[in-house]
Each structure stands twice: as C-alpha cells, then as structure tokens.
C-alpha cells in the first residue's frame, strides 16, 4: 500500500497514477515543443513544403534568402520537436514530416474548439432573444 494525501492506495493504482501523470507531463512538454517550433513563419513554411513529401536540405533552403546554416538551425528546431525526421542518403540529408506531434496538437486544439463553439452558440442564443 502506498500513501497519497494520507489515503491508503493499493500499489497497483498508485503506480498507474504515476504512469498517467508522467504521460500527461510528457504530452504537455511535447505540445509546448510543437507550438514553439510552429511559432516561427520560416519553420511553418518548411513544414508546409515537407507536407508534399521528402526533401533535401538544399531543396528546402532554396526559396529562402538565408544561408544554408540558418535553414539548418530551423530544421534542427523542427527535428528536436519531433516534427520532422532526418535520413542520411550518401552525403545528403533528406527530411520528411512526422505526423504524430501535429495530430496531438490538432487534438488539443479540438478540445478547446468544442468549448468555444459551445460558448459562442450560447452567446448567439442570448443575443437573439427578444429584449424584455
């Protein structure tokens, strides 16, 4: 038996709570990383380009008026956020989009979208009521 807030909790439940708490913290860190990486317009353009398929670093850098090392720094941020994956093919690096972090962010946004839609519907109903 483990104790939490002076309550006796069976060890199996306590371990499940620890694992769940760890998963929530991991998801929060992952979401923070995803949104921080997407906050920059250059990185969003890189993500948009990679949504069409795999690309080499030089191809990704082409439309930008910045050095290859500067583009590589942006790619490193996206890679650290686990939004893209780097593969070495000979002497070149190829990048591709990883969908899972984006899906997690979309799911998180979806939860709040439902809340705001409900709140806005309530506001619309209130405003449409005839004044007494």
C-alpha positions in Angstrom: 0.0 0.0 0.0 1.2 3.5 -0.8 0.1 6.7 0.8 -1.0 9.8 -1.0 -2.5 12.7 1.0 -2.9 10.3 4.0 -5.0 7.9 1.9 -4.1 4.2 1.6 -4.0 3.4 -2.1 -3.3 -0.1 -3.4 0.2 -0.1 -5.0 -1.1 -1.0 -8.5 -3.4 2.1 -8.5 -0.6 4.3 -7.2 1.8 3.0 -10.0 -0.9 3.6 -12.6 -1.3 7.2 -11.3 2.4 7.8 -11.6 2.5 6.4 -15.1 -0.5 8.5 -16.1 0.9 11.6 -14.5 4.2 11.0 -16.4 2.3 10.6 -19.7 0.4 13.9 -19.1 3.6 15.7 -18.4 5.3 14.2 -21.5 2.3 15.3 -23.7 2.5 18.8 -22.2 6.2 19.0 -23.0 5.6 17.6 -26.5 2.8 20.2 -27.1 5.0 23.0 -25.8 7.8 21.9 -28.1 5.4 21.6 -31.1 3.8 25.0 -30.7 7.2 26.7 -30.0 8.6 25.2 -33.2 5.5 26.3 -35.2 5.6 29.8 -33.8 8.2 30.8 -36.5 7.0 31.5 -40.0 10.1 30.1 -41.6 9.6 26.8 -39.8 5.9 26.7 -40.8 6.9 27.2 -44.4 9.4 24.3 -44.1 6.6 22.1 -42.6 4.3 23.1 -45.4 7.0 22.2 -48.0 7.6 18.8 -46.3 3.8 18.1 -46.3 4.3 17.5 -50.1 7.0 14.9 -49.5 10.5 14.2 -48.6 13.1 16.9 -49.5 16.9 17.5 -49.3 18.3 20.4 -47.2 19.3 22.3 -50.3 15.8 22.0 -51.8 14.3 23.2 -48.5 16.7 26.2 -48.4 16.1 27.3 -52.0 13.1 29.6 -51.5 14.7 31.4 -48.5 17.0 34.4 -48.6 19.2 33.0 -45.8 22.3 30.9 -45.5 22.2 27.1 -45.5 23.4 27.0 -41.9 20.5 29.3 -40.9 18.0 27.0 -42.6 19.7 24.0 -40.9 19.1 25.7 -37.5 15.4 25.9 -38.3 15.4 22.3 -39.3 17.1 21.3 -36.0 14.4 23.0 -34.1 11.7 21.1 -36.0 13.7 17.9 -35.5 14.1 18.5 -31.8 10.3 19.0 -31.6 10.0 15.6 -33.4 8.0 17.2 -36.2 10.5 16.1 -38.9 12.9 13.2 -39.4 16.3 13.3 -40.9 17.7 10.5 -43.0 21.2 10.4 -44.5 21.4 9.2 -48.1 25.0 9.1 -49.2 26.4 12.6 -48.5 23.0 14.3 -48.4 20.4 14.7 -45.7 16.7 14.1 -46.5 13.9 15.3 -44.3 10.3 14.1 -44.0 7.4 15.2 -42.0 6.3 13.2 -38.9 2.6 13.4 -38.3 2.1 12.3 -34.7 3.1 15.6 -32.9 0.9 17.6 -35.3 -2.0 15.2 -34.7 -1.6 15.6 -30.9 -1.6 19.4 -31.3 -4.7 19.2 -33.5 -6.5 17.0 -30.9 -5.6 19.5 -28.2 -6.9 22.4 -30.2 -10.1 20.4 -31.0 -10.9 20.1 -27.3 -10.9 23.9 -27.0 -12.6 24.4 -30.3 -15.7 22.5 -29.0 -15.6 24.6 -25.8 -15.5 27.9 -27.8 -18.2 26.8 -30.3 -20.5 25.9 -27.4 -19.8 29.3 -25.7 -20.3 31.2 -28.9 -23.6 29.3 -29.6 -24.8 30.2 -26.1 -23.8 33.9 -26.7 -25.7 33.9 -30.1 -28.8 32.4 -28.4 -28.7 35.0 -25.7 -28.2 37.9 -28.2 -31.1 36.6 -30.4 -33.6 36.6 -27.5 -36.1 39.4 -27.7 -35.4 42.2 -25.1 -37.9 42.4 -22.3 
